Amino acid sequence: MPAHVKLAGAARKALIAAFIADNATHHLRSARRMLKLRDEHGCARLHPALPATGPLGRGPEQFGSDAPVA
């Protein structure tokens, strides 16, 4: 696991692992954005927002069946 992911904390590591476990290409932007938010606003502000987002947010089904996933 990359060093910047290790700095994210347990809750964020679990969320990042979920992002990249299935359909990694699709979820990579979400994981990277979450790490950027951590860098911009700090863990103290990011942590309370995590439960509200759900485990993965919206997946590829939001685009319809004719859109490429990866």
C-alpha positions, 0 to 999 in steps of 0.5 A: 500500500502506498505511503500516502494511503497509510497516512490516511487513518483506519477509516479512510484506508478501509474506504480506499481499499473498497474503492480500489478492490472492485472496478479499480479504474472507475474508483481511482478518482474517488480515492485520489480525491478523498486523499486530496481533501484530506491534504486540503482540510485535514483528517479532523474535518474529513473523518466526520464526512465519511459516514454520510458518503456511503461505502462507495458512493455511486458506481458505474450503474449511474452511467447506463449499460451503454457506457464503458466502465474501464 
